[in-house]
Amino acid sequence: MTTYAEPGTRARRRPAPPEPPKPKDPMWAKLCLIIGSVVMVASGAAVALPSVLANWATAQIPKAPLIPPELIGANIDGAINLLMLGMDERSSSSKDLIRADTIIIAHIPKTHDRIFLISLPRDAEVQIPDFKPTNFTGFKDKINAAFAFGARTPQGKPDDSTAGRTLGANLTMQTINNLVPGGLQFNGAAIINFIGFRAVLEAIGGVRLCVDVETKSIHFDTKNKYHSSEVPYNQRRTYKVGCRDFSPGEALDYARQRHFDNGDYTRQRHQQQLLMAIFKKLSSSGTMTDLGKLTDLQKAAKGLLTLDLGTTGPADWVFTLKGLSADKIVMIKTNGGKITPGTIKGNESFSRDSIELLKAVHDDTVLDFLQQHPDWITTEK
């Protein structure tokens, strides 16, 4: 518990963030939490069975060297950092560069007793470094452009191959490393295909979500018909405030909407809520004791992500993080959930406190930071 005081007032005690409940030890959920999402969703059952099944569960997941060699963490005995990059499905005819739709750092402290999810604003202004593999000369741009300038050919054309996306992840991590005081190493990384979430959601039969602010879909109309162009405002499917069961398509659509007064921060919160809802559904005995669903999840993971677990194998991840469970996740609002204008119109910037948060990731002092900034914790509604 820390204290603070306004000028001329007595010091008051600032409440510490709430302690997560004691783990219920849901063994099937452990490996899911490694990436802080459903990155290893199919592997969840493996930890309740012989460890060799961890390899079975991840066998079909594409692997790639997403982490630059100089940024690979030595082991997972201490603090653990994982980077998640969410990508949209692309048309084969698309000529646009491939920007990262979502960037999340999952930090697990050396105590291995919780996991912090930190969403980086996609429009945050950063200095992207030079990148020789694609002949890119660095300059200042939005952080999601780092992936774009990595995932391209030396001639400047977008490269949507596994090799191209690997380079995109490399440059994104180098950009983040330069942004963090003291730098940042990564023990694991994943490129997540958001369309692949549909298969996961279908495998578990949808999820229950609590809508915290009325949300309108830009691509689905009131009859639930999809349109490639934006739907007129008064004809858009609307998600009313309140809790209810969402179908797979509804859940994915809801979590991807980003037209709110506070920019991308509400969407960040909704994506974190979707991850939490998936964790909860995975925790139900009806999901992880159903062999058919486990098989469907294993197949879904193949289309969901590309994975790099650094120097550590799946079974060792399971053993190391066996104390984690879904109720140990702490979701954090970068910039305190408020828009911070950048130097270029349309861009944002990382506030001074946000840079301190990233330094806390490097120092493994995130909990201390949250004791000073309890309002940065996203509360589940």
C-alpha positions, 0 to 999 in steps of 0.5 A, spaced: 500 500 500 502 506 497 501 513 499 500 520 496 498 527 497 495 533 493 499 539 495 496 542 502 493 536 504 494 530 508 497 523 505 492 518 503 493 511 502 492 509 495 488 502 494 492 496 491 489 493 485 485 487 488 488 480 489 486 475 484 482 469 488 486 463 489 487 458 483 482 453 483 487 449 479 483 448 472 489 444 469 486 444 462 487 451 462 494 452 464 497 452 457 492 457 454 495 462 459 502 461 456 500 466 451 495 470 454 490 468 449 487 462 446 494 461 442 495 454 445 487 453 446 488 446 443 493 444 448 489 446 454 487 439 455 494 436 455 496 438 462 491 434 465 494 428 461 501 425 460 505 431 458 507 428 451 500 430 449 502 437 449 506 436 443 500 432 440 496 439 442 501 443 438 503 439 433 499 442 427 500 449 429 505 453 424 512 454 427 516 460 425 522 464 428 518 470 430 523 473 435 529 476 433 535 472 435 538 478 440 531 478 443 530 471 445 529 470 453 534 465 456 529 461 459 522 461 463 525 460 470 524 468 471 519 473 469 516 471 462 514 476 456 510 474 450 508 478 444 501 477 441 500 480 434 493 480 431 492 480 424 486 480 419 485 475 414 487 478 407 485 477 400 490 474 395 489 480 391 490 485 396 496 490 395 496 494 401 501 493 406 500 488 412 499 492 419 498 489 425 491 489 428 492 488 435 499 488 439 499 485 446 504 484 451 503 478 456 507 479 462 508 474 467 512 476 473 518 471 476 513 469 481 509 466 476 502 467 480 499 472 475 499 474 468 498 482 465 495 483 459 498 490 456 495 492 449 499 497 445 495 502 442 495 501 434 496 508 432 501 510 437 507 514 434 514 510 435 521 510 431 521 504 427 528 502 426 532 500 420 531 493 417 536 490 412 532 484 410 527 488 407 531 494 405 527 499 410 530 505 412 527 507 419 522 513 420 517 515 425 510 512 424 504 508 427 507 502 431 502 497 427 506 500 421 512 496 424 509 489 422 508 492 415 515 494 413 517 488 416 512 484 412 514 486 405 519 484 399 525 488 398 522 491 393 517 494 397 511 489 396 507 486 401 509 479 403 503 475 406 507 468 406 510 465 413 517 468 411 514 475 410 510 475 417 516 472 421 520 478 418 514 483 420 514 480 427 521 481 428 521 488 426 515 489 431 519 486 436 525 491 435 521 497 435 518 495 442 525 493 444 527 500 442 521 503 446 522 500 452 527 503 457 532 498 458 530 494 452 525 488 452 526 480 451 521 475 449 520 468 451 515 467 446 511 470 440 504 469 436 501 471 430 494 470 431 489 470 425 482 473 428 478 470 423 481 463 426 478 465 432 471 463 429 473 456 429 475 456 436 469 460 438 465 455 434 468 449 437 466 451 444 459 453 442 460 461 443 461 465 449 458 469 454 459 477 454 457 483 458 457 489 453 459 495 457 457 500 452 452 500 446 456 498 440 454 498 433 457 493 427 460 497 421 459 491 417 453 487 419 446 490 418 440 489 423 438 482 419 445 480 421 447 480 413 454 481 412 456 487 407 463 488 405 462 496 405 460 500 411 453 499 413 449 506 414 448 508 421 441 506 422 441 500 419 447 497 423 447 491 428 447 493 435 449 490 441 445 493 447 448 494 454 448 487 458 450 480 459 448 475 454 450 469 450 454 471 444 454 466 437 461 465 435 460 470 429 457 475 434 462 475 439 468 476 433 464 482 430 463 485 437 470 485 439 473 488 433 469 494 433 473 500 434 468 506 432 468 510 439 469 516 442 475 514 445 479 511 439 481 504 439 481 503 447 474 501 447 476 496 442 482 494 446 477 493 452 472 488 448 478 484 445 481 483 452 473 481 455 473 476 449 479 473 451 477 472 458 470 469 456 474 464 452 478 462 458 472 462 462 468 457 457 475 453 457 474 452 464 467 449 464 468 441 465 463 440 459 468 443 454 475 440 456 472 433 458 469 432 451 473 429 446 470 431 440 471 439 442 478 437 444 479 435 437 476 441 434 480 445 438 486 442 436 484 443 429 482 450 430 489 452 433 492 450 426 488 456 423 489 461 429 496 462 429 503 462 428 507 460 434 514 461 437 516 459 444 523 461 444 528 456 447 522 452 451 518 446 449 511 446 450 511 441 456 516 445 460 511 451 459 506 447 462 510 445 468 513 452 469 506 455 469 502 450 472 499 455 478 496 459 473 489 459 471 484 464 468 482 468 474 489 470 475 489 475 469 490 482 470 488 487 464 491 493 463 489 500 459 495 503 456 495 510 457 490 509 462 485 508 457 485 516 454 487 518 447 494 522 448 495 526 441 502 524 437 506 529 433 503 527 427 495 528 426 491 522 427 497 519 431 497 518 438 503 517 443 505 513 449 504 518 455 510 518 460 506 513 465 505 508 459 513 508 458 514 507 465 509 501 465 513 498 459 519 500 464 516 496 469 515 490 464 523 490 463 524 491 471 518 486 473 515 491 477 508 491 474 504 490 480 508 496 483 506 500 477 499 498 478 499 500 486 500 507 483 495 507 478 489 502 480 485 506 475 489 503 469 486 496 471 480 494 466 475 491 471 471 485 468 463 487 467 
